Amino acid sequence: MVFILGINFPETRLLKKSLETFYGIGVQHSSRILAKHSIFPAARVGDLPTKTILAIDAELSSMKIENELRKEMRSNIARLRDMGTYRGRRHAMGYPVRGQRTRSQILTARKLNRTDRVG
């Protein structure tokens, strides 16, 4: 088991997929992190030296991910709601915010727009 930001990852798991499990890190960010540290995209977590893992851990700790990012998103939505903007009202009602169709696909749009809403 290898620890990255305090989370156990099996040694046989791909590093790219392990990085993508963190909230706020997607395919592009994980690819950039691997390229920055000169790591082959198909590298496994167990194959990396401890020094590289510590460097990745340090970089992830400097990024805004997981709870910090969730908190910022919630505060942004709350700010929009308090200002009474169109987007804020759409968030409050649970409707799609970014122009999706609501006439026939409201359920799909609600799934797309799902986020933690502050009451």
DSSP file (Angstrom, degrees, kcal/mol; ACC not computed):
  #  RESIDUE AA STRUCTURE BP1 BP2  ACC     N-H-->O    O-->H-N    N-H-->O    O-->H-N    TCO  KAPPA ALPHA  PHI   PSI    X-CA   Y-CA   Z-CA
    1    1 A M              0   0    0      0, 0.0     2,-0.4     0, 0.0     7,-0.1   0.000 360.0 360.0 360.0 137.2    0.0    0.0    0.0
    2    2 A V  E     -A    9   0A   0      7,-2.5     7,-2.0     2,-0.0     2,-0.5  -0.958 360.0-138.8-119.3 134.9    1.2    3.5   -0.9
    3    3 A F  E     +A    8   0A   0     -2,-0.4     2,-0.4     5,-0.2     5,-0.2  -0.821  21.2 175.3 -97.3 126.2   -0.1    6.6    0.7
    4    4 A I  E >  S-A    7   0A   0      3,-2.0     3,-1.3    -2,-0.5    50,-0.1  -0.975  82.0 -16.7-127.1 117.3   -0.9    9.7   -1.3
    5    5 A L  T 3  S-     0   0    0     -2,-0.4     3,-0.1     1,-0.2    -1,-0.1   0.829 129.1 -55.5  54.7  36.0   -2.4   12.6    0.7
    6    6 A G  T 3  S+     0   0    0      1,-0.2     2,-0.4     0, 0.0    -1,-0.2   0.563 112.0 119.0  80.3   9.1   -3.2   10.0    3.5
    7    7 A I  E <   -A    4   0A   0     -3,-1.3    -3,-2.0     2,-0.0     2,-0.3  -0.920  62.7-125.0-112.3 133.6   -5.2    7.7    1.2
    8    8 A N  E     -A    3   0A   0     -2,-0.4    -5,-0.2    -5,-0.2     0, 0.0  -0.550  27.4-176.7 -75.2 134.0   -4.1    4.1    0.7
    9    9 A F  E     -A    2   0A   0     -7,-2.0    -7,-2.5    -2,-0.3     9,-0.0  -0.999  29.8-113.6-128.1 136.1   -3.7    3.0   -2.9
   10   10 A P    >   -     0   0    0      0, 0.0     3,-1.4     0, 0.0    35,-0.3  -0.350  25.0-123.2 -64.3 148.8   -2.8   -0.6   -4.0
   11   11 A E  T 3  S+     0   0    0      1,-0.3    35,-2.3    34,-0.2    36,-0.3   0.711 108.4  58.1 -68.2 -20.1    0.6   -0.9   -5.6
   12   12 A T  T 3  S+     0   0    0     33,-0.2    -1,-0.3    32,-0.1     2,-0.2   0.524  84.0 104.1 -88.0  -4.9   -0.8   -2.5   -8.7
   13   13 A R  S <  S-     0   0    0     -3,-1.4    32,-2.6     1,-0.1    33,-0.2  -0.504  80.9-105.0 -80.9 145.3   -3.1    0.5   -9.5
   14   14 A L  B  >  -B   44   0B   0     30,-0.2     4,-1.9    -2,-0.2    30,-0.2  -0.439  20.6-137.4 -66.7 138.1   -2.3    3.0  -12.2
   15   15 A L  H  > S+     0   0    0     28,-2.5     4,-2.5     1,-0.2     5,-0.2   0.885 102.8  57.0 -64.4 -38.4   -1.0    6.3  -10.9
   16   16 A K  H  > S+     0   0    0     25,-0.5     4,-1.6    27,-0.4    -1,-0.2   0.925 109.8  43.9 -59.6 -45.9   -3.1    8.3  -13.4
   17   17 A K  H  > S+     0   0    0      1,-0.2     4,-0.6     2,-0.2    -1,-0.2   0.844 110.9  55.5 -68.7 -33.9   -6.3    6.6  -12.2
   18   18 A S  H >< S+     0   0    0     -4,-1.9     3,-0.9     1,-0.2     4,-0.3   0.909 107.9  48.1 -65.1 -41.5   -5.3    7.1   -8.5
   19   19 A L  H >< S+     0   0    0     -4,-2.5     3,-1.3     1,-0.2    -1,-0.2   0.863 105.7  59.2 -65.9 -35.1   -4.8   10.8   -9.0
   20   20 A E  H 3< S+     0   0    0     -4,-1.6    -1,-0.2     1,-0.3    -2,-0.2   0.621  88.9  73.3 -71.8 -11.6   -8.2   11.1  -10.7
   21   21 A T  T << S+     0   0    0     -3,-0.9    -1,-0.3    -4,-0.6     2,-0.2   0.737  78.4  92.1 -73.0 -20.6   -9.9    9.7   -7.7
   22   22 A F  S X  S-     0   0    0     -3,-1.3     3,-1.8    -4,-0.3     2,-0.3  -0.548  90.8-108.8 -75.4 138.0   -9.4   13.0   -5.9
   23   23 A Y  T 3  S+     0   0    0      1,-0.3    43,-2.3    -2,-0.2    46,-0.2  -0.504 105.0  25.6 -67.6 124.3  -12.2   15.5   -6.3
   24   24 A G  T 3  S+     0   0    0     -2,-0.3     2,-0.6    41,-0.2    -1,-0.3   0.346  98.8  98.8 103.2  -5.2  -11.1   18.3   -8.6
   25   25 A I    <   +     0   0    0     -3,-1.8    -1,-0.2    -5,-0.2     2,-0.1  -0.962  47.8 167.4-117.6 117.7   -8.5   16.3  -10.5
   26   26 A G     >  -     0   0    0     -2,-0.6     4,-2.2    -3,-0.1     5,-0.2  -0.207  53.4 -68.3-109.5-158.5   -9.5   15.0  -13.8
   27   27 A V  H  > S+     0   0    0      1,-0.2     4,-2.1     2,-0.2     5,-0.2   0.910 128.8  46.7 -64.3 -45.2   -7.9   13.5  -16.9
   28   28 A Q  H  > S+     0   0    0      2,-0.2     4,-2.3     1,-0.2    -1,-0.2   0.925 113.1  47.3 -67.6 -44.4   -6.1   16.7  -17.9
   29   29 A H  H  > S+     0   0    0      1,-0.2     4,-2.3     2,-0.2    -1,-0.2   0.915 112.7  49.1 -63.9 -42.1   -4.7   17.6  -14.5
   30   30 A S  H  X S+     0   0    0     -4,-2.2     4,-2.2     1,-0.2    -1,-0.2   0.900 111.3  50.2 -65.5 -38.5   -3.5   14.1  -13.8
   31   31 A S  H  X S+     0   0    0     -4,-2.1     4,-2.4    -5,-0.2    -1,-0.2   0.900 110.8  49.6 -64.4 -40.3   -1.8   14.0  -17.3
   32   32 A R  H  X S+     0   0    0     -4,-2.3     4,-2.4     2,-0.2    -2,-0.2   0.892 109.8  50.7 -65.2 -39.6   -0.1   17.3  -16.5
   33   33 A I  H  X S+     0   0    0     -4,-2.3     4,-1.6     2,-0.2    -2,-0.2   0.922 111.8  47.8 -64.5 -43.2    1.1   16.1  -13.1
   34   34 A L  H  <>S+     0   0    0     -4,-2.2     5,-2.7     1,-0.2    -2,-0.2   0.915 113.4  47.7 -63.3 -42.5    2.6   13.0  -14.7
   35   35 A A  H ><5S+     0   0    0     -4,-2.4     3,-1.1     1,-0.2    -2,-0.2   0.882 108.0  55.5 -66.5 -37.5    4.3   15.0  -17.4
   36   36 A K  H 3<5S+     0   0    0     -4,-2.4    -1,-0.2     1,-0.3    -2,-0.2   0.860 114.3  39.5 -63.0 -35.7    5.7   17.5  -15.0
   37   37 A H  T 3<5S-     0   0    0     -4,-1.6    -1,-0.3    -5,-0.2    -2,-0.2   0.286 113.5-117.3 -98.1   9.8    7.4   14.7  -13.0
   38   38 A S  T < 5 +     0   0    0     -3,-1.1     2,-0.4     1,-0.2    -3,-0.2   0.923  59.2 155.8  55.9  51.3    8.4   12.8  -16.1
   39   39 A I      < -     0   0    0     -5,-2.7    -1,-0.2    -6,-0.1    -2,-0.1  -0.910  47.6-115.7-110.8 134.8    6.3    9.7  -15.3
   40   40 A F    >   -     0   0    0     -2,-0.4     3,-2.0     1,-0.1    -5,-0.0  -0.446  25.3-125.0 -65.6 137.5    5.1    7.3  -18.0
   41   41 A P  T 3  S+     0   0    0      0, 0.0   -25,-0.5     0, 0.0    -1,-0.1   0.762 108.8  53.2 -60.2 -25.5    1.3    7.4  -18.2
   42   42 A A  T 3  S+     0   0    0    -27,-0.1     2,-0.1   -28,-0.1    -2,-0.1   0.206  81.7 132.1 -94.2  17.7    1.0    3.6  -17.6
   43   43 A A    <   -     0   0    0     -3,-2.0   -28,-2.5   -29,-0.1   -27,-0.4  -0.414  51.6-133.5 -72.2 143.0    3.1    3.7  -14.4
   44   44 A R  B >   -B   14   0B   0    -30,-0.2     3,-0.7   -29,-0.1     4,-0.5  -0.605  17.6-118.7 -92.4 156.6    1.9    1.8  -11.4
   45   45 A V  G >  S+     0   0    0    -32,-2.6     3,-0.9   -35,-0.3   -34,-0.2   0.875 112.8  53.1 -63.6 -38.3    1.8    3.3   -7.9
   46   46 A G  G 3  S+     0   0    0    -35,-2.3    -1,-0.2     1,-0.2   -34,-0.1   0.680  99.4  63.4 -73.2 -17.6    4.2    0.7   -6.6
   47   47 A D  G <  S+     0   0    0     -3,-0.7    -1,-0.2   -36,-0.3    -2,-0.2   0.641  84.0  94.6 -81.5 -13.8    6.8    1.2   -9.2
   48   48 A L  S <  S-     0   0    0     -3,-0.9     2,-0.1    -4,-0.5    -9,-0.0  -0.511  78.0-116.5 -83.3 144.3    7.5    4.8   -8.2
   49   49 A P     >  -     0   0    0      0, 0.0     4,-1.8     0, 0.0     3,-0.4  -0.372  28.0-111.9 -71.1 159.1   10.4    5.7   -5.9
   50   50 A T  H  > S+     0   0    0      1,-0.2     4,-2.4     2,-0.2     5,-0.2   0.844 115.6  60.2 -60.8 -35.2    9.5    7.3   -2.6
   51   51 A K  H  > S+     0   0    0      1,-0.2     4,-1.8     2,-0.2    -1,-0.2   0.899 105.9  46.5 -61.7 -41.9   11.0   10.6   -3.6
   52   52 A T  H  > S+     0   0    0     -3,-0.4     4,-2.4     2,-0.2    -1,-0.2   0.896 110.9  52.0 -67.9 -40.7    8.6   10.9   -6.6
   53   53 A I  H  X S+     0   0    0     -4,-1.8     4,-2.5     1,-0.2    -2,-0.2   0.900 109.6  49.8 -63.0 -40.4    5.6   10.0   -4.5
   54   54 A L  H  X S+     0   0    0     -4,-2.4     4,-2.3     2,-0.2    -1,-0.2   0.876 109.7  51.4 -65.8 -36.7    6.6   12.7   -2.0
   55   55 A A  H  X S+     0   0    0     -4,-1.8     4,-2.1     2,-0.2    -2,-0.2   0.911 112.0  46.0 -65.8 -42.2    6.9   15.3   -4.8
   56   56 A I  H  X S+     0   0    0     -4,-2.4     4,-2.6     2,-0.2    -2,-0.2   0.906 111.9  52.4 -65.4 -41.1    3.5   14.4   -6.1
   57   57 A D  H  X S+     0   0    0     -4,-2.5     4,-2.0     1,-0.2    -2,-0.2   0.899 109.4  49.2 -61.0 -41.7    2.1   14.6   -2.6
   58   58 A A  H  X S+     0   0    0     -4,-2.3     4,-1.1     2,-0.2    -1,-0.2   0.893 111.3  49.3 -65.5 -40.0    3.6   18.0   -2.1
   59   59 A E  H  X S+     0   0    0     -4,-2.1     4,-0.8     1,-0.2     3,-0.4   0.913 111.0  49.2 -66.4 -41.6    2.1   19.2   -5.4
   60   60 A L  H >< S+     0   0    0     -4,-2.6     3,-0.6     1,-0.2    -1,-0.2   0.867 107.1  55.5 -65.3 -35.7   -1.3   17.9   -4.5
   61   61 A S  H 3< S+     0   0    0     -4,-2.0    -1,-0.2     1,-0.2    -2,-0.2   0.770 105.7  52.4 -70.1 -23.0   -1.3   19.5   -1.1
   62   62 A S  H 3< S+     0   0    0     -4,-1.1    -1,-0.2    -3,-0.4    -2,-0.2   0.667  98.4  82.9 -83.9 -15.3   -0.6   22.9   -2.7
   63   63 A M  S << S-     0   0    0     -4,-0.8     2,-1.0    -3,-0.6    -3,-0.0  -0.456  88.6-112.7 -85.0 159.9   -3.6   22.5   -5.1
   64   64 A K        +     0   0    0     -2,-0.1     2,-0.3   -40,-0.1    -3,-0.1  -0.801  62.8 138.7 -93.1  97.8   -7.2   23.4   -4.1
   65   65 A I    >   +     0   0    0     -2,-1.0     3,-1.2    -5,-0.2     4,-0.4  -0.820  45.7   4.9-134.3 172.1   -8.8   19.9   -4.2
   66   66 A E  T 3> S+     0   0    0    -43,-2.3     4,-2.3    -2,-0.3     3,-0.2  -0.276 127.1   5.8  54.8-123.1  -11.3   17.9   -2.1
   67   67 A N  H 3> S+     0   0    0      1,-0.2     4,-2.6     2,-0.2    -1,-0.3   0.838 130.1  55.3 -65.9 -35.6  -13.0   19.8    0.7
   68   68 A E  H <> S+     0   0    0     -3,-1.2     4,-2.1     2,-0.2    -1,-0.2   0.929 111.6  44.7 -61.0 -44.0  -11.4   23.2   -0.1
   69   69 A L  H  > S+     0   0    0     -4,-0.4     4,-2.4    -3,-0.2    -2,-0.2   0.899 112.8  50.4 -68.5 -41.3  -12.8   23.0   -3.6
   70   70 A R  H  X S+     0   0    0     -4,-2.3     4,-2.4     1,-0.2    -1,-0.2   0.916 110.9  50.0 -61.3 -42.4  -16.2   21.8   -2.5
   71   71 A K  H  X S+     0   0    0     -4,-2.6     4,-2.2     1,-0.2    -2,-0.2   0.902 110.7  49.3 -63.5 -41.7  -16.4   24.7    0.1
   72   72 A E  H  X S+     0   0    0     -4,-2.1     4,-2.2     2,-0.2    -1,-0.2   0.904 110.8  49.8 -64.7 -41.5  -15.5   27.2   -2.6
   73   73 A M  H  X S+     0   0    0     -4,-2.4     4,-2.3     1,-0.2    -2,-0.2   0.918 110.9  49.6 -63.7 -43.0  -18.1   25.9   -5.0
   74   74 A R  H  X S+     0   0    0     -4,-2.4     4,-2.4     1,-0.2    -1,-0.2   0.899 111.4  48.8 -61.8 -40.6  -20.8   26.0   -2.3
   75   75 A S  H  X S+     0   0    0     -4,-2.2     4,-2.3     2,-0.2    -1,-0.2   0.869 109.8  52.2 -69.2 -35.0  -19.8   29.6   -1.4
   76   76 A N  H  X S+     0   0    0     -4,-2.2     4,-2.1     2,-0.2    -2,-0.2   0.920 111.6  46.1 -64.9 -42.8  -19.9   30.6   -5.1
   77   77 A I  H  X S+     0   0    0     -4,-2.3     4,-2.2     2,-0.2    -2,-0.2   0.902 112.5  50.8 -65.7 -40.4  -23.4   29.2   -5.4
   78   78 A A  H  X S+     0   0    0     -4,-2.4     4,-2.5     2,-0.2    -2,-0.2   0.887 108.8  52.2 -64.1 -38.0  -24.5   30.9   -2.2
   79   79 A R  H  X S+     0   0    0     -4,-2.3     4,-2.0     2,-0.2    -2,-0.2   0.917 109.6  48.9 -63.0 -43.9  -23.1   34.2   -3.5
   80   80 A L  H  X>S+     0   0    0     -4,-2.1     5,-1.8     1,-0.2     4,-0.9   0.895 112.6  48.4 -62.8 -39.6  -25.1   33.8   -6.7
   81   81 A R  H  <5S+     0   0    0     -4,-2.2     3,-0.4     7,-0.2    -2,-0.2   0.906 110.5  50.6 -67.6 -41.1  -28.3   33.0   -4.7
   82   82 A D  H  <5S+     0   0    0     -4,-2.5    -1,-0.2     1,-0.2    -2,-0.2   0.867 109.2  50.8 -66.2 -35.8  -27.8   36.0   -2.4
   83   83 A M  H  <5S-     0   0    0     -4,-2.0    -1,-0.2    -5,-0.2    -2,-0.2   0.713 109.0-128.1 -73.0 -19.5  -27.3   38.4   -5.3
   84   84 A G  T  <5 +     0   0    0     -4,-0.9    -3,-0.2    -3,-0.4    -2,-0.1   0.783  47.7 164.4  78.5  27.7  -30.5   37.0   -6.8
   85   85 A T     >< -     0   0    0     -5,-1.8     4,-2.3     1,-0.1     5,-0.2  -0.246  52.2-108.4 -73.1 166.2  -29.0   36.3  -10.2
   86   86 A Y  H  > S+     0   0    0      1,-0.2     4,-2.3     2,-0.2     5,-0.2   0.928 121.3  49.2 -59.3 -47.1  -30.6   34.1  -12.8
   87   87 A R  H  > S+     0   0    0      1,-0.2     4,-2.3     2,-0.2    -1,-0.2   0.887 109.4  52.9 -62.1 -38.4  -28.1   31.4  -12.2
   88   88 A G  H  > S+     0   0    0     -8,-0.4     4,-2.2     2,-0.2    -1,-0.2   0.897 109.5  47.8 -64.4 -40.7  -28.6   31.6   -8.5
   89   89 A R  H  X S+     0   0    0     -4,-2.3     4,-2.1     2,-0.2     6,-0.2   0.896 110.4  52.0 -66.3 -39.0  -32.3   31.2   -8.8
   90   90 A R  H  X>S+     0   0    0     -4,-2.3     5,-1.9     1,-0.2     4,-0.9   0.903 110.2  49.0 -64.0 -40.6  -31.9   28.2  -11.1
   91   91 A H  H ><5S+     0   0    0     -4,-2.3     3,-0.6     1,-0.2    -2,-0.2   0.929 110.6  51.1 -61.6 -44.6  -29.5   26.6   -8.6
   92   92 A A  H 3<5S+     0   0    0     -4,-2.2    -2,-0.2     1,-0.2    -1,-0.2   0.861 112.5  45.2 -63.6 -36.4  -32.0   27.2   -5.8
   93   93 A M  H 3<5S-     0   0    0     -4,-2.1    -1,-0.2    -5,-0.1    -2,-0.2   0.597 111.2-118.9 -84.1 -10.3  -34.9   25.6   -7.8
   94   94 A G  T <<5 +     0   0    0     -4,-0.9    -3,-0.2    -3,-0.6    19,-0.1   0.670  67.2 138.2  81.7  16.1  -32.8   22.7   -8.8
   95   95 A Y      < -     0   0    0     -5,-1.9    -1,-0.3    -6,-0.2     2,-0.1  -0.485  66.1 -80.2 -89.0 163.6  -33.2   23.5  -12.5
   96   96 A P        -     0   0    0      0, 0.0     3,-0.3     0, 0.0    -1,-0.1  -0.404  38.8-163.0 -64.5 140.4  -30.4   23.3  -15.1
   97   97 A V  S    S+     0   0    0      1,-0.2    -7,-0.1    12,-0.2    -6,-0.1   0.767  74.7  58.7 -97.0 -30.6  -28.2   26.3  -14.9
   98   98 A R  S    S-     0   0    0      1,-0.1    -1,-0.2   -11,-0.0   -11,-0.0  -0.107 119.8 -83.3-104.9  36.5  -26.3   26.2  -18.2
   99   99 A G  S    S+     0   0    0     -3,-0.3     3,-0.1     1,-0.2    -2,-0.1   0.642  70.9 158.4  84.2  14.7  -29.1   26.4  -20.8
  100  100 A Q        -     0   0    0      1,-0.1    -1,-0.2     9,-0.1     2,-0.2  -0.352  50.9 -93.6 -70.0 157.0  -30.1   22.7  -21.0
  101  101 A R        +     0   0    0      1,-0.1     8,-0.2     4,-0.0    -1,-0.1  -0.454  39.4 178.6 -70.7 137.8  -33.5   21.9  -22.3
  102  102 A T        +     0   0    0     -2,-0.2     4,-0.4     2,-0.1    -1,-0.1   0.500  61.5  82.6-116.9  -8.3  -36.2   21.5  -19.6
  103  103 A R  S    S+     0   0    0      1,-0.2     3,-0.1     2,-0.1    -2,-0.0   0.937 116.8   0.3 -65.8 -46.2  -39.3   20.8  -21.7
  104  104 A S  S    S+     0   0    0      1,-0.1     3,-0.2     2,-0.0    -1,-0.2   0.545 134.0  49.1-120.2 -10.4  -38.7   17.1  -22.2
  105  105 A Q     >  +     0   0    0      1,-0.1     4,-2.2     2,-0.1     5,-0.2  -0.167  59.8 130.3-126.3  42.0  -35.5   16.2  -20.4
  106  106 A I  H  > S+     0   0    0     -4,-0.4     4,-2.3     1,-0.2     5,-0.2   0.868  74.5  53.2 -66.3 -36.4  -35.8   17.8  -16.9
  107  107 A L  H  > S+     0   0    0      2,-0.2     4,-1.7     1,-0.2    -1,-0.2   0.925 111.0  45.7 -66.8 -42.9  -34.8   14.6  -15.1
  108  108 A T  H  > S+     0   0    0      1,-0.2     4,-1.9     2,-0.2    -1,-0.2   0.910 113.1  50.9 -64.2 -41.2  -31.6   14.2  -17.0
  109  109 A A  H  X S+     0   0    0     -4,-2.2     4,-1.8     1,-0.2    -2,-0.2   0.873 106.7  54.1 -65.8 -37.0  -30.8   17.9  -16.6
  110  110 A R  H  < S+     0   0    0     -4,-2.3    -1,-0.2     1,-0.2    -2,-0.2   0.886 107.4  51.1 -65.0 -36.5  -31.4   17.7  -12.8
  111  111 A K  H >< S+     0   0    0     -4,-1.7     3,-1.0     1,-0.2    -1,-0.2   0.892 110.0  50.0 -65.0 -38.4  -28.9   14.8  -12.7
  112  112 A L  H 3< S+     0   0    0     -4,-1.9    -2,-0.2     1,-0.2    -1,-0.2   0.837 112.8  46.6 -67.2 -32.3  -26.4   17.0  -14.6
  113  113 A N  T 3< S+     0   0    0     -4,-1.8     2,-0.3   -19,-0.1    -1,-0.2   0.257  80.9 134.3 -95.5  11.3  -26.9   19.9  -12.3
  114  114 A R    <   +     0   0    0     -3,-1.0     2,-0.3    -4,-0.2    -3,-0.1  -0.453  21.6 137.4 -71.8 127.9  -26.6   18.0   -9.0
  115  115 A T        -     0   0    0     -2,-0.3     2,-0.6   -41,-0.0    -2,-0.0  -0.958  63.3 -75.4-156.1 167.0  -24.4   19.5   -6.4
  116  116 A D        -     0   0    0     -2,-0.3     2,-0.4   -46,-0.0    -2,-0.0  -0.590  52.9-158.5 -71.0 116.0  -24.5   20.1   -2.6
  117  117 A R        -     0   0    0     -2,-0.6     2,-0.6   -40,-0.0   -43,-0.1  -0.788  14.5-130.6-100.8 139.7  -26.9   23.0   -2.2
  118  118 A V              0   0    0     -2,-0.4    -2,-0.0   -44,-0.2     0, 0.0  -0.808 360.0 360.0 -89.5 120.3  -26.9   25.1    0.9
  119  119 A G              0   0    0     -2,-0.6    -1,-0.1     0, 0.0    -2,-0.0   0.453 360.0 360.0 -46.9 360.0  -30.5   25.4    2.1
